[in-house]
Amino acid sequence: MNLSNPTNLLIAGVYYVLTGILTFFSAFGIYILIRYGKSTPLAFTVSVIYGFLFLTILAQSYNTLNSLLA
């Protein structure tokens, strides 16, 4: 990733801020699901599946960011 260009640095900064916000709200949503869910095993299963999907999407978006800023 080439961050010598100020535009690339700004794009990367916006990406990391948005990713941080989405991660916070995702963790909060999983907390609410586990804390107030009807069935604990079902809530845990949904949380684990969501976590894997979130990490997969996060990895793909990071690869896209690297290819755009290369």
Helices and strands as residue ranges (DSSP letters): H 6-36, H 40-68
